[in-house]
């Protein structure tokens, strides 16, 4: 098993991927600028601090570690910010990814696992989204990810780059052993926001929009446990290393939960009340995003074993109560 360069390896999903890679016998090298990641999350292999916009730094890291593949998580990902500052998303996500792809190819590294998003599909209410659905993103975050997908295809045609692209849905939960977990500053993700409200770290959880065309008026999302998600990424890596071709996979459970349903589950699992307040919709939020993940099941043999709402919240709650990273 060889060395894998993990961009964003100090972040939420990337740190879990590094643990899964090490468990599978690989050496994960984290490349992260620590803008949204945490040095304390780098526990499973070497760390190289750097920015994807710095091509010279990327070239140096490839020269030192000679990775046999790239697992690319690093990106800006906040919908609200993408609506208000699209230039930052196009510059950071797309230009950074272009630098990474070209640096990888220059170093002879042609296997690339890419963290994309269901946000590339945009608003398609009433549809269980599979890999054949049209992509029509609502904001610069989804649009930048779609552009990187196109970039990967172009570089495959021109230079033989092989890629597995994962479009996934909402990620929740934490490492069951609480070595790594979810912590953003400021926090924007639903489950940790709920747990902060439960624990008195914020006065209340704000529900952004209660007038959506759903049974209880709140947005519906498909949630997948972070450990299931990164297991799919390891399988995607092995898919490429086995000589199979480039492929796109959705990752989700096929079951949607509304914001109110997640709140109710969190109150039940923590056995504490969840203080809430109602707010207005956020621009760029789709009403319903639910995955069809049959391809990942049939071709990768991926089964999301921990992706029940109970397990996701219980693991996140255990991580939250452990104290997380140094504040």
Protein Blocks (a to p, Z undefined) as FASTA:
>chain_A
ZZdddehklmmklmmmmmmmmmnopacddddehlmmcfklmmnbccddddfklmklmmmm
mmmnopabdcdfbdcfbfklmmmmmmlmmmmmmmmmmmmmmmmmmnopabdcddddfkln
mpaehiacdfkbccddfbfklmmmmmmmmmmmmmmmmnopacddddddddedjdfklmac
cdddddfbfklmmmmmmnopafbdcdehjkbccfkopacdddddfklmmmmmmmmmmmmm
nopacddddddehpacdfklmmmmmmmmnopacddddddddehiafbdcddfklmmmmno
pacfklcfklmmmmmmmmmmnopaaZZ
